Amino acid sequence: MDTAVQTFDPTPEPAPRPAANAPQLRTLLLTDLVDSTTLVERLGDTPASELFRAHDRLVLQLQQQWHGRLIDRSDGLLLLFERPIDGLGFALDYVRGLAALGEERGLLLRARAGLHVGEVLTWRNSDEAVRIGAKPLEVEGLAKPIAARLMAMARPGQILLSAVAEPLAHRAARELGERGQHLAWKSWGRWRFKGVPEPQQVFEVGEPGIAPLRVPPNTPKAWRDIPLWRRPAALAAEVALLVGGALGVWFLAAPEPAIAFNQRDWVVVGDLRNLTGQGALDDSLEQAFRISLEQSRYVNVLSDLKARDTLQRMQRPEGTVLDRAVASEIALRDGARAVILPTVAEVGGRVRVSAEVIDPRTQTTVYSQSADGDGAASTLESIDEVTAALREKLGEALASIEKDSVPLPQVATKNLDALRAYALGQKAYAQVQFKEALGFYRQATALDPQFALAWLGQTRAQASAVNAEAALDPLGKAQALRDHLAPREALYLDAWAADLLEPAQALTKWKELASLYPDYWPAQANASMHLMAQNRFRDALLLAQRSTSPYNELAALSYDTIGRVKLGLDDYRGAGTAFETALARGVGSSLRRAAATEAAQRNFARADQMLAKAAKDDLYSYFDRVSIGLDRGQWQGATAQAAIAMTLASREEGGFPARLFRLPAAVADWSAGDADKALQGSRATVAAALDALSQPIDANAADDAALGLMASIFALRLGDREPAERVLAMLQAKPVLLGAPTVAELTQVARAEMLGTAGKPKEAIRLLEPLLTGHEQYQTRVSLMRAYAAAGENQRAVEQSLWLQRHRGLAYMELGCAQCQQALNVVEGNLSMLRAAELLKSAGHEVESRRQLARFDAVWPPQSLPDYLRVRRGSLLSPASN
């Protein structure tokens, strides 16, 4: 078939079209099932209908998997996608799926496919038009016929891409997993499409052994754009004779295979230097050279579009010549293995075509090849000769270049040394070595004071080291250089500014950036972190998984995020696997999170082994050391660990960590039986948080507000209302902080606890129940259990207790107030067993009460209990009163 979709409108006078929406950039995929009419004739109507129903199920499954929108269908499909890689994933799976359907029935099922990215206009047809056969959504624009031409010229089983779609899909191919690393990519040169004024570059992609990987045939609507000097029949015959002779010589004296090296490495082809004075040949010769070189089994040639993108990041003007120096820098930035510089010159009355293979690090020539001919007509043969030799020799040439295919970060700076320092900073940051990363970022700004992203790197390093106050100065310098940034990087800067200065807007900023640039991994990763902080784990998981792309230089951190998310979902096996991956990639902090995963399953010996490997001066490992000690009833050990943490945190006097670790220390004192000391600790925590919030700028404002609220909730349970009253009054004067979801939720919990202490549990319940959204804070459930119990709703209180017992992963992982509440979560989870036993006994459920008490005794043996818990437990052993 010549077109993917054929429609027929039975109405003689169709209604006017509705107004179209503004043009949108979309990926279009058109497919055509080969010989579908013959297939129906061969099978008969009933078997054919069964086959097409199976086909429809396949399409629906792939449409959902790859997030496609089906616009039209008959024997072919027209689909829209947000991203080219999704359209390619659909096409590859569709080709495979058709083959599988055919094998089940003894048939050969194949489709043609064309993929293009361009602007389209869309509009919805009226309900009346749809009822009489019109499509719900219409799509038009030049992008549609281009995709149709690509599809129509494809061979059966072939997927053809436009020059716009190819580099975008190629760059994201590793998102397809292992399969994406083995795809074959071919360039079939320039083509002319009927009705399209400009020639179009056509590419093929497919899986070896499945895709044809052959040049498409000319059709009435698409034909190869061959330069004039290649068209004469005499020249064609002459070339045929030359090729025939050359092949005979080649087979008689075939060279040994080139030394092997990693296939499909990347090379940058510099601009062809035409020294013949015949400028009209420039484009044709350069295109002929690239097309011929792209047939190499060793290399991929970096596309023109990708090279132009890199030039923009180098802050070079459009049209900059890709000479030895410029092309070498592009290769270093994009991780290409070598540079190839072609030249055409007139030497001794003959036309010489030559090419140099260059090491981009040293800009030295490691190999060269040339061929001479008579006159301009000889250049094509010479190009073929040179590129054929290169294709054989590239293995040897590139093996002599030190392998270094890791691309430098794709950011804007003129100074290559500054970029190298920035790259080292990124590597250290990915391994959670924030101090080392900060040093490299500072070196980058010393080399290039206008390097805005290196200033922002300093901000990130300081903020990640929980030193947000020190992050503000480099943030201001980065903001002053905002005009130096590309649009995407400028939005990245804005999102970080919101993180530190407008926390209530931060998630919105990150999600907007992630939506605008789906392949921009920092946006995906940071949006995931913010969603995780709000306990929106399933949403966070999707974004974190996207940002583990091999193209993400910080992918290791995303595996750590996946582990934390899975722990929050109580998926212990998934969490452990993710943390193992993060550790293998150098994320040392994943060790303590892996220990928490084991502790959540009460595998304390394994957790101890992991924490023993953590550095003793790793401050944040003490969250877990304290919590795990309390979890297993080692009261004195937990208080000792809390004291060490306080000593380490006090090194930064007045810093956020010094405030943060006061709360777990107070919880440890309370658990050990010293309620007075615990109350003093909670009051001191509130005072420190309020003092920080009273400063003109508090870069940790949202966390300080959450810390103050959590400490005041703890104080309320210890019988003191005054800290909560102070915190709530402060937040009334800072309403912007109430826009932060965690702060808003904990504010309601604090108010509910105050109502509980005032003897108004039903009012407390009315405040708390709407907070049960599926991503509520652990302490919200604790407060609701307490309110139900105070209101005499024992069954509901027991249900909350059981929920708390089931979600130990959440208790350990939840960020809340920068994880300050971890110890309180763990202790309250264990105490909920004792509370359930008390509630069940008071309701006359003796058997269930004894079961809960047995669970409590298994967690905290009776002989280890402090006096206040021993008394509560003892009351359960007395006969029930009537």
Protein Blocks (a to p, Z undefined) as FASTA:
>chain_A
ZZfbdcddfbfbdcddddddddddddddddddehklmmmmmnommlmmmmmmmmmmmmmm
mmmmnopacfbdcfbccdddfbfklmmmmmmmmmmmmmmmmmmnopacdddddddddddd
dddddfklmmnopafbdcedjklmmmmmmmmmpcehiacddfklmmmmmmmmmmnojmlm
mcccddebjaddehiabacdddddddehkanoiacdddfkbccdddfklmpmklmmmmmm
mmmmmmmmmmmmcccddddddehiacdddddddfkopamlmmmmmmmmmmmmmmpckbcc
ddfklmmmmmmmnopaehiacdfklmmmmmmmnopabdcddddddeehiacdddddddfk
lopafbdcddddedjklmmmmmmmmmmmmmmmmmmmmmmpccdfbccdddddfblklmmm
mmmmmmmmmnopaklmmmmmmmmmmmmmmlmklmmmmmmmmmmnopaklmmmmmmmmmmm
mmmpcfklmmmmmmmmmmmmmmmlmmmmmmmmmmmmmmlmklmmmmmmmmmmnopaklmm
mmmmmmmpfklmklmmmmmmmmmmmmmnopaklmmmmmmmmmmnopaklmmmmmmmmmmn
opaklmmmmmmmpcfklmklmmmmmmmmmmnopaklmmmmmmmmmmmmmmmghiaklmmm
mmmmmmmmmmnopaklmmmmmmmmmmmmmmmmmpmbdfklmmmmmmmmmmmmmmmmnopa
klmmmmmmmmmmmmmlmmpmklmmmmmmmmmmmmmmnopaklmmmmmmmmmnopacfklm
mmmmmmmmmnopamlmmmmmmmmmmmmmlmmmonklnolmmmmmmmmmmmmmmmmmmmmm
mnopaklmmmmmmmmmmmmgfklpcfklmmmmmmmmpccdZZ
